[in-house]
Amino acid sequence: MKILWLIFICSTKNVWGTFIEEHFQRCPVECACQGSQVDCSGRELTEVPSNLPTWTEILYLQDNHISTIHVDSFQGLNRLILLDLGNNLIESIPDQEFASIPQLHSLELPGNNLQSIPSGIDSFTGLRLLNLRNNKIENISESDVSQLARVEQVDLSHNTIQTWPEYPGALENNRLTKLDLSYNDLQSLQRHTFSALHNLISIRLSGNNIKRLAPDAFKGLQYLKNIDLSRNSIRVVEAISFHSLDELDSLNFARNEIDRIQAGAFYGLLKLRSLNLGSNKQSSLSDGELFGLTNLVSLDLSNNHFTHIYPSAWTYVKNLEWLSLTRNRLIELPSNAFELPKLRHLSLAENTIENIHRLSFEGLDALEI
């Protein structure tokens, strides 16, 4: 009985000692603390404080002058779920640094000097957000793709990435659903470029220098809902470019150099509801170019070079509700120009229309604006 009582007293002391140690650790003088949140942002720090409390769950270190992360900078922070190191001077992170904070949900590293994807991301068991926006990352390797696939949302925008490697085979623990590659230096998208990332829901590729979009570049992305290809240099949308994307809802081609859309380019996009082709160089539109878009609701053709409207162009898009032909070169509207029974909004502003046939708007029974 005395032995049991002694064991109880010892264990109680250990628990109580741990409790006191964890809950009465002082907030670092360089920071401000509230609850489990430690805010060390904007303090002109040159390194991570060495006395961070073990109870820290949210740690803000952004807007400082930190250039080096030591291998033990976050040692003991087993409860950390959000780490913000944005807008510092970090060039690299030790290989084993992330092993000490496996519970992290969000890792913010925008606005640093990283030249490659930090290694060790596979140490995290449930990383949801990895923000590497506005760094100096040039190359992405197959190993990088394997690591990034373990994160739900990855932001690599505003770097200098030139190519994205095709990953051979299946990826382990593939959880990536949102990938932002906007404002890099991608030149083209080859076949099966992103096929290994089969859980993707959204991909942003705007602001690159993509000139050619190969058919099947997105093949295998059965859950993909949104593609943003705006602000590139694409001239031709080739036939059957998106035929395997059964769930695609939104496709943005605004501000490219498109002057030709091959017949059947959008074939297979049965669930596409929004298509933006604004600010391109199209001068005509035929029914074959919109073939297959039976559920399209919104179509933006503004700021192109259209001079005439051919009623047959709308043959396969009878469910359109919103259509913009603003800032084109239209000079007349023929009879039955828009046989779109569900169209509610039609914009023809900033054209040079001289002649409107008396039956131009025949059949627009649902038109409101």
N, C-alpha and C positions, 0 to 999 in steps of 0.2 A: 504494500500500500504506500509506504514511504517513497519507494522507487518511482511509482507511478506519479505521485504528487510532485516529486522532484523534476520528472520529465515534463509535467504540465507547466511548472513554474519556469523552466528553462525555455520551453517553446513559446510561452506567453511573453517572456522577455524578448525573444527574438522577433516575434510579430510586432510587439510594441516598439521595439527599437527601429524596426524597418518603417513603421508608421511615422514615428517622429522624424526619422531621417528624410523620408519622402515629403512630408507635409510641412516641415518647418525649414526647408532649404530656402535661403534668401534669394530674392530676385537679383540678378546681376546689376551692378550700379550703372552699366551702360544701357540698360533696357528698362522697359516698363512692363509690368505683369498684371494680368487680370484673369482670374480663374486659372485655366491650364494654358493660357495664351501668353507668349513672351514676344514682345515687340522691340526689336533692336534695329528697326529701319531708320535710315536717314541720320545716322549718328557719326558719320565719317570714320567708321571702323575700318581697320586694315586687316583684321583677322577675326575669325569666329571667337566669341567669348569662351573662355576655358571653364567657366563655372556654371554652365547651364543646368537648371534643375532637372532631375530625372523625371519629374511629373509633367514636363512640357509635352503638349500635344500639338500646338500650333506655334511655329517659329518664323517670325518675320525678320529677315536680314537684308532686305532689298535696299537699293539706293545708298550703298556704302562704297568703300574702296577696297574691298576684299579681293585679293589676287590669288591667294593660295588656300586650298583646302587640305588640311593635314589628315592623315590616315585615322586619327582618333578625334577629329573635330566634333563628331556627334556620338561619341562613345557613351553608352549608358542611357541614351534617349529611346528606350524601347517602346514608348507610347506615342512617339511622334507620328502624326498622320498628315501634316501639311508643312512643307518647308519651302520658303520663298527666298531665293538668292538672286532675284532679278536685278539688273542694272548694277552689276559689279564689274570686276576686271578679271574674272576667273578664266584661265586658259585650259586647265585640265583638272580632273578629279581622280584621286587615287583609285586603283582597281577595286580594292576591298572596302571602300568607304561606305557603300550602301548596305553592306552585310550587317552593320550595327543598327540599322533602322528599317527592318523588314516590313513593318506595318504601315509604311508610308502610302497615302492615297494620292497626294498631289505633290509634284516636284516642279517648282517654277525656277527656270534658269534663263529667262529672256534677257537680251541686252548685255551679254557677256562676250568674251573673246574665244569661246570654244571653237576648235577647228575640226572636231569629230564628235560622234555620238559617245557620250560617257559609257564606259564599260561597267558591267555589274548591275545593269538594270534588271537582269534576270534574278537578282537577289530578292526583289520585291514579290510578295505573294498576291497583292491585289492593287497594284498601281493603276489609278483611273485616269490621271492627267499627267502628261509630260510636256512641259512648255519649253521649247528650245528656240523660240522666235528671236530673230534679229541677232544671230551669232555669225560665225565665219565658217560654217560647215560647208565643205566643198564636195566631199565624196561619201557615198553610202555603199557599204559592202553587204554581202550576203549575210554576214554575221550580224551586222547592224539591223537588217530587216528581221532576223530571227529574234533579236532583243525587243525591237519596237513592237512586234506583233503581240507581245505580252501585256501591252498597255492599252486601255480602252480608247483614250483620246491622245493624239500626238500632234503638236504644232511645230512644224519646221519651216514656217513661213519666214520670208526676209533673210534667207541665207544665200549661198552661191552654189547650190546643188545643180550639177549638170546632167547627171543620169541617175536613173533608178534601176537597180539590177533586177533581172528576172530571177526569182528564187526557185530553184529546182525542188520538186517534191512538196510534201506537206510540212506545215509549220506546227511545232509543239505549242500547246497552250495559246493558241491564236485567239486573242480577245479584242483586237483592234477594230473599232467601229467608225472612228472619225479621224481622217488624215488631212492635214493642211500643209500643202506644198506650194502655196501661192507666193509669188514674188521671189522666185529663184531663177535659175538659168537653164531650165530644161529645154532641150531643142526639139525633141520628138518623143512620141510614145509608140514603142514597138508592140508587136503582138504579145499578148499574155503578160504585159508589164506588171500588172497588179494581181494576177490570177491567184497567187498564193494567199493573198489577204482576203479570203472568201467571206469574212464576216463584216466587211466594210459596208457602212450605211451612207456615209457622206465623204466625198473627196473634193478638195479645193485645189485647182491648178491654175488659177487666174494669175495674170501678171508675169508669166514666163515668156519664153521665146519659141513656143511650140509651133512648128510650121506644118508638121504632118501628123495626123492622127490615124494610125494604122487600124484597119478592121480587127476586131478581137482584142484591142488594147485592154478592154475591161472584161474580157471573157471570164466567166466563173464567179463573178461577183453577184450572186443571185439575190442578195439582200439590199443591194445598192439602191438608194432612193434619190440622192442628189449629186449632180456633177456640175462643177463650176469651171468652165474653160474660157472665161472671159479674159479680155486683154492679152491675147496671144497673137500669133501671126498666121493662123490657119487660113488657107485659101480655098480648099476643097473639102467638103464633107463626103467621104466615100460611101459607096453602097454597103448596106448591111454592117454599119459600124457599131451598132448597139443591139444586135438582134438577140443577145442572150440575157439582156437586163430586164427581166420580167417585172420587177418591182419599181423601176425608175419612175419618179414622180416629177422631178424638175431637172431641166437641162439648160445651161446658160452658155451661149456662144457670143455674147455681146462684145463689141470692140475687137473684132478680128479683121481679117482681110478677105472674108468669104465672098466669092463671086460665082460660085457654082456648088449646087447641092445635087449629087447624083441621085437618080431615081431609086427609091428604096433605102435611102440613107437612114431613115428612122424606122424601118420595118422591124416589128417585134416589140415596139414600145407601147404595149397595149394599155399600160396604166399611166403613161405620161400625161400630166395635166398642165405643165407650164413649159413653154419653149421660148427662149429669148434669143433672137437673131438680130437685135438692134445694133446700129452703128457698124454695118458691114458694107459690102460693095455689090449687093445683089441688084440686078436690073429687071429680073423677071422671076415668076414663080409658076410652076406647073403642078398639076394634081399629083404626078409621080413623086415630086419632092416631099410631099406631106403624106405619102401613102403609109397607112398603118396607124396613123395617129387618131384613132376613132374616139378616144376619150380626152383629147386635148381641150382644155378650157381657156387657157390664156396664151396668146401668140403676139410677140413683140417684133414688128418688122420696121420699126422707126429708124430714121436716119440712114436709109439705104438709097439706091438709085432707081427705084421703080418709076416708070413713066406711064404704064398702063396696068389696068386690072383685068384679069381674065377670069370670069365667073367659075370656070372649070377648076381653078386652083383650089377651091374650097370643097371639092367633091368628098374627100375623106375626113374632113374636120367639122362635121355638122353639129358637134356639141360645143363649139366655141361660144364663150360668153364674153370674152374680152379680146379686142383686136386693135392694135395701134399701127397706123401707117403714117404717123407724124414725120415731118421733115423728109419727104421724098420729093419726086419730081413729077407727080401726077398732073396731067393736063386735062383729063376728062374722066367721067364716070359713065360707063356704058349701062344699058338696061340690065336689070337683075345682077348688078355688080357683086352683091353680097347675098347669096341664098343661104343664109345662116339663121335658121328659125329660133335659136336659143341665144343669139347675140344680144347682150345688154349694154355693152359699152363699145363705141366705135370712135376712134380718133383719126381725123384726116387733116389736122391742123398743119400749118406751115408747108403747104404744097403750092402749086401754081395752077389750080383747077380753073378752067375757063368754061367748060361745058358739062352740065349735069343732065343726063337723060331723065325724062319724067318718071321712068320706072326704075331708076338707079337703086332705090331703097326698097323695092318690092320684095316682100318675104321677110322683112325684118320685124316680125310681129312682137318680139320680146324687147325691142330696143328701148332703153331708158335714157341713155346719155349719148 
